Amino acid sequence: MRRKAIWFTIVFIVISIPMIKELYQDYQANMMIERALHQLFIDYCHENVEKIEVKTRLVQSSSIMPGGVDHKWHAITSSSKVPEMWGHHGKDVISIFDFPCSKKYFVLDREEEKFIPKENLILDGTDNAGFHPLHLLFYFTVYCVYFLTLFLYVLIVYMKKWNTRKRLNKKDK
């Protein structure tokens, strides 16, 4: 029984690794955007913003066309010049759509954790971060099968034990 419990735990962890990785990458991207925005405000708006709250959607918006909906991040700041802003949130490219303190486009350099100015910006419509709705449906199905298998296994083990006890009690009488 203990071997089976260890096996079920290992399977659960292996199934969950891609989800945990995606959650970690989303959290890391939010923190990176926040740090880069602080520096961007200092460099281009010449103000030190105390509060920046970055929000991203963990689940991509669904569409019929692949990559048809732009996946955005949204930031609310304590700045008087730019109280809110948004940009593209992709796995490869994170960018700012419109930054009022500069006429340039900005792309996040992940190594330096800084927004780099670009003259022209062309984004790939299929580069979206977060979970695709079909992936979530797949995970839901996998977890349902996993927990159903676990439930049936425990039920069968207890039924066998109960049946064995019942047979032993009949022999004793």
C-alpha positions as CSV (number, residue, x, y, z in Angstrom):
1,M,0.0,0.0,0.0
2,R,2.8,2.4,0.8
3,R,4.5,1.8,-2.5
4,K,1.3,2.6,-4.3
5,A,0.9,5.8,-2.2
6,I,4.4,6.9,-3.2
7,W,3.7,6.0,-6.8
8,F,0.4,8.1,-6.8
9,T,2.3,11.0,-5.2
10,I,5.1,10.9,-7.8
11,V,2.5,10.8,-10.6
12,F,0.7,13.8,-9.1
13,I,3.9,15.8,-8.9
14,V,4.9,14.9,-12.5
15,I,1.5,15.8,-13.8
16,S,1.6,19.2,-11.9
17,I,5.1,20.2,-13.0
18,P,4.0,22.1,-16.2
19,M,1.3,24.0,-14.3
20,I,3.7,24.9,-11.5
21,K,6.3,26.1,-14.1
22,E,3.7,28.2,-15.9
23,L,2.5,29.8,-12.6
24,Y,6.2,30.5,-11.6
25,Q,6.9,32.1,-15.0
26,D,3.8,34.3,-14.8
27,Y,4.8,35.5,-11.3
28,Q,8.4,36.1,-12.4
29,A,7.2,38.1,-15.4
30,N,5.0,40.3,-13.2
31,M,7.9,41.0,-10.9
32,M,10.2,41.7,-13.8
33,I,7.7,44.1,-15.5
34,E,7.3,45.9,-12.2
35,R,11.0,46.4,-11.7
36,A,11.5,47.4,-15.3
37,L,8.7,50.0,-15.1
38,H,10.3,51.6,-12.0
39,Q,13.5,52.1,-14.0
40,L,11.5,53.3,-17.1
41,F,9.8,56.0,-15.1
42,I,13.1,57.2,-13.6
43,D,14.8,57.2,-17.1
44,Y,12.0,58.7,-19.2
45,C,9.5,60.5,-17.0
46,H,12.1,61.6,-14.4
47,E,10.0,60.6,-11.5
48,N,10.3,58.0,-8.8
49,V,7.0,56.0,-8.7
50,E,6.4,54.5,-5.3
51,K,3.6,52.1,-6.3
52,I,3.2,50.0,-9.4
53,E,0.8,47.1,-9.5
54,V,1.1,44.8,-12.5
55,K,-1.7,42.4,-13.4
56,T,-1.7,39.7,-16.0
57,R,-4.4,37.2,-16.9
58,L,-3.2,33.7,-16.2
59,V,-5.7,32.3,-18.7
60,Q,-5.5,33.5,-22.3
61,S,-8.7,34.8,-23.9
62,S,-10.1,32.2,-26.3
63,S,-10.6,32.8,-30.0
64,I,-11.3,30.9,-33.1
65,M,-8.1,32.0,-34.8
66,P,-4.8,30.8,-33.3
67,G,-3.3,33.7,-31.5
68,G,-6.2,35.9,-32.5
69,V,-6.5,37.7,-29.1
70,D,-3.7,39.8,-27.8
71,H,-2.6,38.8,-24.3
72,K,-2.1,42.0,-22.3
73,W,-0.6,43.1,-19.0
74,H,-2.0,46.0,-17.1
75,A,-0.3,48.3,-14.6
76,I,-1.7,50.8,-12.2
77,T,0.8,53.3,-10.9
78,S,1.0,56.2,-8.4
79,S,2.4,58.4,-11.1
80,S,0.7,61.7,-11.9
81,K,1.8,61.6,-15.6
82,V,0.9,57.9,-16.3
83,P,-1.7,56.6,-13.9
84,E,-2.1,53.4,-15.9
85,M,-0.6,51.6,-18.8
86,W,-0.7,48.3,-20.6
87,G,1.3,46.2,-23.1
88,H,1.7,42.8,-24.8
89,H,2.5,39.9,-22.5
90,G,4.0,37.0,-24.4
91,K,6.3,34.1,-23.6
92,D,9.1,35.6,-25.8
93,V,8.3,39.3,-26.0
94,I,6.9,41.7,-23.3
95,S,6.3,45.2,-24.6
96,I,4.6,48.5,-23.9
97,F,1.9,49.7,-26.3
98,D,1.9,53.4,-25.6
99,F,4.2,55.2,-23.1
100,P,3.3,58.9,-22.8
101,C,6.8,60.0,-21.7
102,S,8.4,58.8,-25.0
103,K,7.3,58.3,-28.6
104,K,9.3,55.0,-28.9
105,Y,8.1,51.5,-28.5
106,F,9.6,49.5,-25.6
107,V,10.5,45.8,-25.3
108,L,11.5,44.1,-22.0
109,D,15.1,42.8,-22.0
110,R,14.7,39.9,-19.6
111,E,18.5,39.6,-18.8
112,E,18.8,43.2,-17.8
113,E,15.2,43.5,-16.5
114,K,14.9,46.7,-18.3
115,F,12.6,48.1,-21.1
116,I,14.7,48.8,-24.2
117,P,13.5,51.4,-26.7
118,K,12.7,50.2,-30.3
119,E,11.8,52.2,-33.4
120,N,9.5,49.7,-34.9
121,L,7.8,46.9,-33.2
122,I,6.1,43.9,-34.9
123,L,4.5,41.4,-32.5
124,D,3.8,37.7,-33.2
125,G,0.1,37.1,-32.6
126,T,0.7,33.6,-31.4
127,D,3.2,34.7,-28.7
128,N,0.9,34.7,-25.7
129,A,1.8,33.9,-22.1
130,G,-0.5,32.1,-19.7
131,F,-2.6,29.0,-20.1
132,H,-4.6,28.3,-23.2
133,P,-8.2,27.3,-22.4
134,L,-7.7,24.0,-24.2
135,H,-4.7,23.2,-22.0
136,L,-6.8,23.9,-18.9
137,L,-9.4,21.6,-20.2
138,F,-6.8,18.9,-20.7
139,Y,-5.4,19.4,-17.2
140,F,-8.9,19.2,-15.8
141,T,-9.5,15.9,-17.6
142,V,-6.1,14.5,-16.5
143,Y,-6.8,15.5,-12.8
144,C,-10.3,14.0,-12.9
145,V,-8.9,10.7,-14.3
146,Y,-6.1,10.8,-11.7
147,F,-8.4,11.4,-8.7
148,L,-11.0,8.9,-10.0
149,T,-8.2,6.3,-10.3
150,L,-7.0,7.1,-6.8
151,F,-10.6,6.9,-5.4
152,L,-11.2,3.6,-7.1
153,Y,-7.9,2.1,-5.9
154,V,-8.6,3.1,-2.3
155,L,-12.2,1.8,-2.6
156,I,-11.0,-1.6,-4.0
157,V,-8.4,-2.0,-1.3
158,Y,-10.9,-1.3,1.5
159,M,-13.5,-3.6,-0.2
160,K,-10.9,-6.4,-0.3
161,K,-10.1,-5.8,3.4
162,W,-13.8,-5.7,4.4
163,N,-14.5,-8.9,2.3
164,T,-11.5,-10.7,3.9
165,R,-12.7,-9.7,7.4
166,K,-16.2,-10.9,6.6
167,R,-15.0,-14.3,5.4
168,L,-12.8,-14.7,8.5
169,N,-15.8,-13.8,10.8
170,K,-17.9,-16.5,9.0
171,K,-15.2,-19.2,9.5
172,D,-15.0,-18.3,13.3
173,K,-18.7,-18.9,13.8
